[in-house]
């Protein structure tokens, strides 16, 4: 049996920073620290932090004292409300997301119509679109392009900026950009800033590569994690057997044949321990607990 673990698996820099700083803040105080929305889309990580003193709240009105803004970022209105209520924010928004907010504000000022390619109910997109102003539209997939075009025509603006949610699928983004250019034609000046995060890009590329080489692919991550679902979709296109699991408890070891070449890849909110537990359980079932050196394990 061969197990290939993606080297881009696990926490991305933004999530690592958010979790480490949340832990630091919790340790500094005896009081509960609020976090607006789940700090990361991973049940196990959240449960651990909640035991240490973090409390997840759903809206800023519930905030008392120190309140964490997670890596996804929040809307402009949240910052305004927090300021009014004198809530002390610990802003752990990923710098890459903050950069997109800045780009949006800059182009809004320059009177551009902004198209955000992203998932409309994802917290990061909800935050980003609030910085784009009224002359903007969010596109989830190519079916929404016509609606965006209709709104653009109503504004009489001729300059258009296209940006993306950091975890959007790269190939789909390129397709959407090409379609927008085709529909709008030469009368519009289209500027594109591919704001998909490099960590996401590399993870998606690596998932594609590994899933083409293996018999079974295990994608590890929260069921509510958008970037994990995209990894699952990519693997599905290339591999006949793909499992999406949150923890070792979800892995159906019976489905894994001892001759299988197995690939493991984890989403950006998944701690490395989850990947290790899965790898160890697969090896243990095959060896009955013998030494792992009998198996070939490579980090792709
Ligand atoms: S995926 Fe990229 S943009 Fe999003 S939190 Fe991680 S490092 Fe930041």
Boltz pocket constraint, residues with backbone or C-beta under 6 A from the ligand:
constraints:
  - pocket:
      binder: B
      contacts: [[A, 12], [A, 13], [A, 14], [A, 15], [A, 71], [A, 72], [A, 94], [A, 95], [A, 96], [A, 97], [A, 166], [A, 167], [A, 197], [A, 198], [A, 199], [A, 200], [A, 268]]
      max_distance: 6.0
